[in-house]
Amino acid sequence: MEHGTPFFVVLPDTGHGDTVLHHPSLAAQDVETVRHASGRPWLIGRWDGELRVVRSGTDALAVIGLTSATDVELRAALAAWDSSGEPVRLTRQWAGDFHVIASVGHRIWSRGTAYGTRRMFHTEYAGMTVASDRAAALARLTGAPIDRVGLATRLITPTPYPLGDRPLWTGVHPVRPGHHLVSAEGNAPRTVRWHRPPRAEIPLAEGATAVRAALERAVALRTGGVDRVSADLSGGLDSTSLVFLAARELDPQHLLVCTGSDNPENCDDLRWARTAAAHLPGVEHTVFSGADRPPFYEGLLDEQVAFDGPTELSMHRKRIFSALRGMAERGSRLHLNGLGGDHLFLGQAAHYHSPLPRHPLLWLRHIRGYRALFSWRWRELLPALADRSSFGDTMRAMDLANTDPITFNTVVLAWCYPPRVPSWITGTTRELVTEAVAGAADTPPLADNRGEHIELDATELVTREIPGWRDVARRHGVTFATPYFDDQVVDAARSVRLRDRSTPFAYKPLLAAAMRGVVPEEMTRRRTKATGEGALNAGLRQEREALASLWDDSVLGELGLVDTGELRRVSLSPLSEGTAENGLGDTVAAELWARSATPTGATPTPERSVRT
């Protein structure tokens, strides 16, 4: 890991722990160590003041991250722990975003969050199971090479579940969100599920109360004791809600808000943001124009950060965090971001793929509403409604020859968004992905309902990137916070009846109801949503020479996964073929990640390489 980046490694109570402690990938860094009762190393890493440990005899419980739990509550959880695992009833009462690590009865229990904002990985090293919150840390420990199949699956857009769970380094295995990793000396590691999404059965009014309470707690937990807090104010309901919740916790001089606008003279987002800011007297509102922010794709190779997987941050970090840097210069130490609001409150038409029991007329009304909203054609909608395929059937029938981009009008009532396969991938990549898809066909879906499965999959795709957002923000001296993705907040939202939180006739009705009396009423009436497509296209045009040069010494090319000649051609004319929507960004992210994941001087060894 980069010097200064928080991470941790979890070790069993064996005599081999010191081999990890003294490994060059850790010994050269400024790490701390927490030991088992035996004196052997248990936790090694940097936790940035977020670690708390309680002990009882030879047992110990560690929490790393932000939690509302008191020391008394931590000790109660440790006392309640038994051979069956974590006392989930107790820990679910804790607000926040945190890892739980326990050493109980010669077993090690390690888990992140229910929806993936904090994750766990494991590998075998020196005859023992070593776990970490960072895959990159384990890859450096073992010297693991890139897993070509895992990387190949990241080149189709979007990568469908469960392919996104495939290891990206050989031998470094992810732990599913909502699962514990359980390891013990002499036994193979196993995973135990500790969380399941709640049933969607609570009516709107009751659910809105629960969502509001969870969000209030999440925001208060973060802002308490922070001298100055900043927040995005995009003009949308997600960010606006967080801003007004924070304003209840802070004096005006301790709150900063910011809006990005590439065209301040004609920007719907900015108009709504200024409307909201007018209700916040004394709160400083900063507008960052296009001239204040670098273009998308600028500085692709200026810095290679060791993320755990391909991420848009690797190519857009200068653009995304320019405003955050500006907030830090104004004194912010915590930044609230509305990421997750769409995933919880926007809803999915796929919820209505099957008729609602006891409510057939309501189902028909919603289907017609979504058809009008998205301008669906009956000749595409009717076959989608008639499709009774299981999740496994959908995986087996997946079309890996489809190069058409997904549009606003694409009918999505299946188990997943139809993946698009870029024209520049090689036959080798297509074969690898085809085999991976076939091997995943027997995996159970994330939920019985298609819409819920899509929502959970989309949530995990985003939460997978949040550790990287935190890392980059921390370099600017700011803690990056995403309250919507806290387990308690997600559970509260997902508990609400589908017909109350997912409808074509109202925009985010659950969040609007939850924020009634907090957010100005006029802000809940906005129905538009900016896409940022213009700025992205401008960046593609401006940086096309840098994009084209990326493929001159491409790691993906050396691995035989892409046709670099085709990529150079497309990069020099990026807007002529819809590449912004058809995977160019994902391929660039995969290339930048592969460069950071390949040790300096090392050469990938593919079975076949395509260079043009």
C-alpha positions in Angstrom: 0.0 0.0 0.0 1.1 3.6 -0.5 2.7 5.2 2.5 0.1 6.8 4.7 -2.9 4.8 3.2 -4.8 3.1 6.0 -5.1 -0.7 5.8 -4.8 -3.7 8.0 -3.8 -7.3 7.9 -5.3 -10.0 10.2 -3.3 -13.0 11.4 -4.1 -16.2 13.3 -2.4 -16.9 16.6 0.4 -19.0 15.2 4.2 -18.9 15.2 4.3 -17.8 11.6 2.8 -14.3 12.2 6.2 -12.7 12.5 7.0 -13.7 8.9 4.3 -11.4 7.8 5.2 -8.6 10.3 8.8 -8.6 8.9 7.8 -9.0 5.2 9.4 -6.2 3.1 6.0 -5.0 1.9 5.1 -4.2 5.6 8.5 -3.7 7.3 9.3 -0.7 5.2 6.1 1.1 6.2 5.1 2.9 9.4 2.8 0.3 10.7 1.3 -0.5 14.1 0.7 -3.9 15.6 -2.0 -5.3 17.9 -1.1 -8.7 19.5 -2.9 -11.8 20.5 -2.9 -12.6 24.2 0.0 -14.9 23.4 2.1 -11.9 22.2 2.0 -13.0 18.6 0.9 -10.4 16.0 -2.9 -10.3 15.3 -3.5 -7.0 13.5 -0.8 -5.1 11.5 -1.5 -1.9 9.7 -2.4 1.8 9.8 -5.8 2.6 11.1 -5.7 6.4 11.2 -7.1 6.6 14.7 -10.1 4.4 13.9 -9.2 1.3 15.8 -10.8 0.2 19.1 -10.0 -3.0 20.9 -11.6 -4.7 24.0 -10.4 -7.9 25.6 -11.7 -10.6 27.9 -9.1 -13.3 28.9 -7.6 -14.6 25.7 -10.4 -13.3 23.5 -10.4 -9.9 21.8 -12.7 -7.8 19.6 -11.6 -5.0 17.4 -13.7 -2.5 15.5 -12.0 -0.4 12.8 -13.9 2.5 11.3 -16.7 4.8 12.4 -19.2 3.4 14.9 -21.6 4.6 17.5 -20.8 1.6 19.8 -19.5 2.4 23.3 -16.8 0.4 25.0 -19.5 -1.1 27.1 -21.4 -2.3 24.0 -18.2 -3.6 22.5 -17.5 -5.7 25.6 -21.1 -6.9 25.6 -20.7 -8.1 22.0 -17.5 -9.9 22.9 -19.1 -11.6 25.9 -22.0 -12.7 23.7 -19.8 -14.2 21.0 -19.8 -18.0 20.8 -18.9 -20.7 18.4 -21.8 -19.8 16.1 -20.3 -16.4 15.5 -21.0 -12.7 15.9 -24.0 -11.6 18.1 -25.6 -9.8 15.1 -28.5 -8.6 17.1 -26.2 -6.4 19.2 -23.9 -5.1 16.4 -26.8 -4.2 14.1 -27.8 -1.6 16.7 -24.5 0.2 16.0 -24.6 3.0 13.5 -21.7 3.8 11.3 -19.4 2.2 8.8 -16.9 -0.3 10.2 -15.0 -3.6 10.2 -15.4 -6.1 13.0 -12.5 -8.5 13.8 -12.7 -11.0 16.6 -10.3 -13.5 18.0 -12.5 -15.9 20.0 -11.7 -19.5 21.0 -8.8 -20.0 18.6 -10.9 -18.8 15.6 -10.6 -15.5 13.8 -13.8 -13.8 12.6 -13.4 -10.9 10.1 -16.1 -9.0 8.3 -16.8 -5.7 6.6 -20.1 -4.1 6.0 -23.4 -5.6 4.8 -23.4 -3.7 1.5 -19.7 -3.5 0.7 -18.3 -0.1 1.7 -15.8 -2.0 3.8 -14.6 -5.3 2.5 -12.4 -8.3 3.3 -10.0 -10.4 1.3 -7.9 -13.4 2.2 -5.0 -15.5 0.9 -2.7 -18.3 2.0 0.8 -17.4 3.1 3.3 -19.3 5.1 0.8 -22.1 5.7 -1.8 -19.8 7.3 -4.9 -17.8 6.2 -4.1 -14.1 6.1 -6.9 -11.6 5.8 -7.0 -7.9 4.9 -9.3 -5.1 4.0 -7.1 -4.5 0.9 -6.6 -7.0 -1.9 -3.5 -5.0 -3.0 -1.9 -5.5 0.4 -2.3 -9.3 0.1 -1.1 -9.3 -3.5 2.1 -7.5 -2.5 2.6 -9.9 0.4 2.4 -13.0 -1.8 3.7 -11.5 -5.0 0.5 -12.7 -6.7 0.2 -12.1 -10.5 -2.8 -10.6 -12.2 -5.7 -13.0 -12.7 -6.4 -12.7 -16.5 -9.9 -14.1 -16.2 -10.9 -11.7 -13.5 -9.4 -8.7 -15.4 -11.1 -9.9 -18.7 -14.5 -9.8 -17.0 -14.0 -6.1 -16.1 -13.8 -5.2 -19.8 -17.5 -5.9 -20.5 -19.9 -3.1 -19.5 -21.4 -3.4 -17.0 -19.8 -6.5 -15.4 -22.7 -8.6 -14.2 -22.9 -10.3 -10.8 -21.2 -12.6 -9.8 -18.3 -11.9 -12.2 -17.4 -8.7 -10.3 -16.5 -11.0 -7.4 -13.8 -12.8 -9.3 -10.3 -12.3 -7.9 -8.1 -9.8 -9.8 -4.9 -11.3 -8.4 -4.4 -15.1 -8.4 -5.0 -16.5 -5.0 -6.4 -13.3 -3.4 -10.1 -14.1 -2.7 -12.8 -11.6 -1.9 -15.3 -12.1 0.9 -18.9 -11.4 -0.1 -20.5 -8.4 1.6 -22.6 -9.5 4.5 -20.4 -12.5 5.2 -17.8 -13.3 7.8 -14.5 -14.9 7.0 -13.8 -17.6 9.7 -10.3 -19.0 9.9 -8.6 -21.3 12.4 -5.2 -23.0 12.4 -5.3 -26.3 10.6 -8.7 -25.7 8.9 -9.6 -24.3 5.5 -11.1 -20.8 5.8 -14.9 -20.6 5.4 -17.5 -17.8 5.1 -20.6 -17.4 7.2 -23.4 -15.1 6.3 -24.3 -12.6 9.0 -26.6 -10.3 7.1 -29.6 -10.6 4.7 -31.4 -7.6 3.2 -34.7 -7.0 4.9 -38.0 -7.9 3.4 -39.7 -5.0 1.6 -43.0 -4.9 3.5 -43.1 -1.6 5.5 -45.6 1.1 4.3 -44.3 4.5 3.1 -45.0 6.5 6.2 -43.4 4.1 8.6 -40.5 3.6 6.3 -39.9 7.3 5.9 -39.6 7.7 9.6 -37.1 4.9 9.8 -35.0 6.3 6.9 -35.0 9.8 8.4 -33.9 8.5 11.8 -31.1 6.4 10.2 -29.9 9.3 8.1 -30.0 11.7 11.0 -27.9 9.3 13.1 -25.4 8.7 10.2 -24.8 12.4 9.6 -24.6 13.3 13.3 -22.1 10.5 14.0 -19.8 11.9 11.3 -20.1 15.7 12.0 -19.8 15.5 15.8 -16.6 17.1 17.0 -15.5 18.1 13.5 -14.5 21.8 13.3 -15.5 22.4 9.7 -17.6 20.2 7.4 -18.1 20.5 3.7 -20.8 18.9 1.5 -21.7 18.6 -2.2 -24.8 20.6 -3.1 -25.6 19.4 -6.6 -29.2 20.7 -6.5 -30.5 17.1 -6.4 -32.5 15.7 -3.5 -29.7 13.3 -2.4 -27.1 15.9 -1.7 -29.5 18.6 -0.5 -30.9 16.2 2.1 -27.5 15.6 3.6 -26.7 19.3 3.6 -29.8 20.2 5.5 -29.3 17.4 8.0 -25.8 18.7 8.6 -27.1 22.2 9.0 -29.1 21.0 11.9 -26.0 19.7 13.6 -23.6 22.6 12.9 -23.4 26.3 13.3 -23.5 28.0 9.8 -19.8 29.1 10.0 -18.8 25.4 10.4 -20.6 24.2 7.2 -19.3 24.7 3.6 -21.2 23.6 0.5 -20.0 23.4 -3.1 -21.5 23.0 -6.5 -19.8 22.1 -9.8 -21.0 23.7 -13.0 -19.3 23.7 -16.4 -21.8 26.3 -17.7 -22.8 28.6 -14.8 -24.9 30.8 -17.1 -27.1 27.9 -18.2 -27.1 25.1 -15.6 -30.2 23.5 -14.1 -28.1 22.0 -11.3 -26.8 25.3 -10.2 -30.2 27.0 -10.3 -31.5 24.4 -7.9 -28.4 24.5 -5.7 -28.7 28.2 -5.3 -32.4 27.8 -4.4 -31.4 25.4 -1.7 -28.5 27.6 -0.5 -30.8 30.6 -0.1 -32.4 28.6 2.8 -29.0 28.3 4.6 -28.1 31.8 5.8 -24.5 32.1 6.9 -23.4 28.9 5.1 -20.6 29.5 2.6 -21.6 28.3 -0.9 -18.8 27.9 -3.5 -19.4 27.3 -7.2 -16.6 25.6 -9.2 -16.9 26.4 -12.9 -15.4 24.4 -15.7 -12.4 26.7 -15.7 -11.8 25.8 -12.1 -11.7 22.1 -12.7 -9.4 19.9 -14.9 -11.1 18.0 -17.8 -12.0 14.4 -17.5 -9.1 12.1 -18.4 -6.4 14.7 -17.6 -3.2 13.3 -16.1 -3.8 9.7 -16.8 -0.3 8.6 -15.9 0.7 11.4 -13.5 0.2 9.1 -10.6 -0.5 5.4 -10.2 -2.5 4.6 -7.1 -2.8 1.0 -6.0 -6.5 0.5 -6.0 -8.0 -2.9 -5.3 -9.6 -3.0 -8.8 -10.3 -0.9 -11.9 -12.1 2.3 -11.0 -13.1 5.6 -12.6 -11.1 7.4 -10.0 -7.8 6.3 -11.7 -8.7 8.4 -14.8 -10.9 11.1 -13.3 -9.4 11.7 -9.9 -8.1 15.2 -10.8 -11.5 16.3 -12.0 -13.5 14.6 -9.2 -11.4 15.9 -6.4 -10.6 19.4 -7.5 -13.6 20.7 -5.6 -12.6 18.6 -2.6 -9.2 20.2 -2.6 -10.9 23.6 -2.7 -13.0 22.6 0.3 -9.9 21.5 2.2 -8.2 24.8 1.5 -11.2 26.5 3.1 -10.8 24.4 6.3 -12.9 21.3 5.7 -11.9 18.1 7.4 -15.0 16.0 6.5 -16.8 16.0 3.2 -20.4 14.6 2.8 -21.2 13.1 -0.5 -24.6 12.0 -1.8 -23.4 8.8 -3.4 -26.0 6.1 -2.9 -29.1 8.1 -3.0 -30.0 6.9 -6.5 -29.4 3.3 -5.6 -31.7 3.5 -2.6 -34.5 5.8 -3.8 -34.7 5.9 -7.6 -36.3 2.5 -8.0 -36.3 -0.1 -10.7 -38.8 -0.9 -13.4 -37.7 -4.6 -13.1 -39.6 -4.7 -9.8 -42.7 -4.9 -11.9 -41.6 -7.7 -14.2 -44.0 -10.1 -12.6 -47.6 -9.1 -11.7 -48.0 -8.0 -8.0 -50.0 -10.6 -6.0 -53.4 -9.2 -5.2 -52.6 -6.0 -7.1 -52.8 -6.7 -10.8 -54.3 -3.3 -11.8 -51.6 -1.5 -9.8 -48.9 -3.6 -11.6 -50.4 -2.7 -15.0 -50.6 1.0 -14.2 -46.9 1.0 -13.2 -45.8 -0.9 -16.3 -47.7 1.6 -18.5 -46.1 4.4 -16.5 -42.6 3.1 -17.0 -43.3 2.6 -20.7 -44.3 6.3 -21.0 -41.4 7.5 -18.9 -38.7 5.6 -20.9 -40.5 5.7 -24.3 -40.5 1.9 -24.5 -41.9 0.3 -27.6 -44.5 -2.4 -27.1 -42.7 -4.8 -29.5 -39.7 -4.7 -27.1 -41.7 -4.5 -23.8 -44.0 -7.4 -24.3 -41.3 -10.0 -24.9 -39.5 -8.7 -21.8 -42.6 -9.1 -19.7 -43.2 -12.6 -21.1 -39.7 -13.7 -20.3 -39.7 -16.2 -17.4 -36.0 -17.0 -17.4 -34.3 -17.8 -14.2 -31.1 -16.0 -13.2 -29.1 -19.0 -14.4 -30.9 -19.1 -17.7 -30.1 -15.4 -18.2 -26.4 -16.0 -17.6 -26.3 -19.0 -20.0 -28.1 -17.0 -22.7 -25.9 -13.8 -22.3 -25.0 -12.3 -25.6 -21.3 -11.5 -25.7 -21.5 -10.3 -29.3 -23.6 -7.3 -28.4 -21.9 -4.0 -29.1 -24.9 -1.7 -28.9 -24.7 0.9 -26.2 -27.3 1.0 -23.4 -29.6 4.0 -23.8 -32.3 5.7 -21.7 -34.8 3.8 -23.8 -33.4 0.3 -23.3 -36.0 -2.0 -21.8 -34.4 -3.5 -18.6 -36.7 -6.0 -17.0 -34.2 -8.9 -17.0 -32.0 -10.1 -14.2 -29.2 -7.7 -15.3 -28.4 -4.9 -17.7 -27.4 -6.4 -21.0 -23.6 -6.2 -21.1 -21.9 -4.6 -24.0 -18.7 -6.0 -25.4 -16.3 -3.4 -26.9 -15.1 -3.9 -30.4 -11.4 -3.8 -29.3 -11.5 -6.9 -27.0 -9.7 -10.0 -28.4 -10.9 -13.4 -29.2 -9.0 -14.6 -26.1 -10.9 -12.2 -23.9 -14.2 -13.3 -25.4 -13.3 -16.9 -24.6 -12.3 -16.1 -21.1 -15.4 -14.2 -20.4 -17.6 -16.8 -22.0 -16.1 -19.5 -19.7 -16.5 -17.2 -16.7 -20.2 -16.6 -17.5 -20.9 -20.3 -17.9 -19.1 -21.1 -14.7 -21.3 -18.5 -12.8 -24.6 -19.7 -14.2 -25.4 -21.8 -11.1 -24.8 -18.9 -8.6 -28.0 -17.9 -6.8 -29.1 -14.3 -7.5 -28.8 -11.7 -4.8 -32.6 -11.6 -4.4 -35.7 -13.5 -5.6 -37.1 -10.4 -7.3 -35.3 -9.1 -10.5 -35.5 -5.5 -9.5 -34.1 -6.1 -6.0 -31.3 -8.2 -7.5 -30.4 -5.3 -9.9 -30.4 -2.8 -7.1 -28.2 -4.9 -4.9 -25.8 -5.6 -7.8 -25.6 -1.9 -8.6 -25.0 -1.0 -5.0 -22.1 -3.4 -4.8 -20.6 -2.1 -8.0 -20.4 1.4 -6.4 -19.5 0.4 -2.9 -16.5 -1.5 -4.3 -15.0 1.8 -5.2 -15.5 3.7 -2.0 -12.2 2.7 -0.3 -10.5 4.3 -3.3 -12.5 7.5 -2.9 -11.5 7.6 0.8 -7.9 7.1 0.0 -7.7 9.9 -2.6 -9.7 12.3 -0.3 -7.4 11.6 2.6 -4.4 12.8 0.5 -6.1 16.2 0.6 -6.6 16.0 4.3 -10.3 15.3 4.2 -12.4 12.4 5.3 -14.8 11.3 2.6 -18.2 10.2 3.9 -21.1 8.4 2.1 -23.9 8.2 4.8 -26.5 6.7 2.3 -24.5 3.5 2.2 -24.4 2.9 5.9 -25.9 -0.5 6.7 -28.6 1.0 8.9 -29.6 3.5 6.2 -29.7 0.9 3.4 -31.7 -1.5 5.6 -34.2 1.2 6.5 -34.8 2.1 2.8 -34.9 -1.5 1.6 -37.6 -2.4 4.2 -40.2 -0.2 2.4 -42.7 -1.8 0.1 -41.6 -1.8 -3.5 -44.7 0.0 -4.8 -44.0 2.8 -2.3 -40.3 3.4 -3.1 -40.2 2.5 -6.8 -42.8 4.2 -9.1 -42.8 6.1 -12.4 -45.3 8.6 -11.0 -43.1 10.2 -8.3 -39.4 11.1 -8.0 -37.8 9.4 -5.1 -41.0 9.3 -3.0 -39.4 7.6 0.0 -36.6 10.1 0.4 -39.0 13.0 -0.2 -41.3 11.7 2.5 -38.4 11.2 4.9 -37.0 14.7 4.4 -40.4 16.5 4.8 -39.8 19.3 7.3 -36.0 19.1 6.8 -35.5 20.1 3.2 -37.5 23.0 1.7 -40.6 21.7 0.1 -39.8 23.2 -3.3 -36.6 21.1 -3.4 -38.6 17.9 -3.4 -40.4 18.9 -6.6 -37.4 18.7 -8.9 -37.8 16.1 -11.6 -34.7 16.7 -13.8 -31.2 15.1 -13.4 -28.0 16.2 -15.0 -25.8 13.5 -16.6 -22.4 15.3 -17.0 -22.1 13.8 -20.5 -21.1 17.1 -22.0 -18.0 17.5 -19.8 -17.1 13.9 -20.3 -17.2 14.2 -24.1 -15.2 17.4 -23.9 -12.5 15.5 -21.9 -12.5 12.7 -24.4 -11.8 15.2 -27.2 -9.2 17.2 -25.3 -7.2 14.3 -24.0 -7.5 12.0 -27.1 -3.8 12.1 -27.8 -2.9 11.0 -24.3 -5.6 8.3 -24.5 -4.1 7.0 -27.8 -0.6 7.0 -26.3 -1.8 4.8 -23.4 -2.0 1.8 -25.7 1.7 2.1 -26.9 2.9 0.1 -24.0 -0.4 -1.4 -22.8 -0.4 -4.1 -20.1 -3.8 -5.2 -21.3 -2.2 -5.6 -24.7 0.7 -7.7 -23.3 -1.9 -9.9 -21.5 -3.6 -10.5 -24.9 -6.9 -8.9 -23.7 -7.2 -6.0 -26.1 -6.4 -5.0 -29.7 -4.2 -2.0 -29.1 -4.4 -0.8 -32.7 -8.1 -0.7 -32.5 -8.0 1.2 -29.2 -5.6 3.7 -30.6 -7.9 4.3 -33.5 -11.0 4.7 -31.3 -9.2 6.9 -28.8 -8.3 9.4 -31.5 -12.0 9.6 -32.6 -13.8 8.8 -29.3 -17.1 10.5 -30.0 -17.8 9.1 -33.4 -18.8 5.6 -32.3 -20.5 6.1 -28.9 -17.4 4.8 -27.0 -18.1 6.9 -24.0 -21.2 4.7 -23.4 -19.7 1.5 -24.8 -16.8 0.7 -22.5 -13.8 2.9 -23.4 -13.8 4.3 -19.8 -13.9 0.9 -18.3 -11.1 -0.3 -20.5 -9.0 2.8 -19.6 -9.7 2.1 -15.9 -8.6 -1.6 -16.4 -5.4 -0.5 -18.1 -4.5 1.9 -15.4 -5.2 -0.6 -12.7 -3.2 -3.3 -14.4 -0.2 -0.9 -14.6 -0.4 -0.2 -10.8 -0.8 -3.9 -10.1 2.2 -5.0 -12.1 5.5 -4.6 -10.2 8.0 -2.3 -11.8 10.1 -4.2 -14.3 7.8 -7.2 -14.3 6.4 -8.3 -17.7 3.0 -10.0 -17.9 3.1 -13.5 -19.4 0.0 -14.1 -21.5 -0.9 -17.2 -23.4 -1.5 -15.0 -26.4 -0.8 -11.3 -27.1 -2.5 -9.2 -29.7 -0.4 -6.1 -30.8 -1.2 -4.0 -33.9 
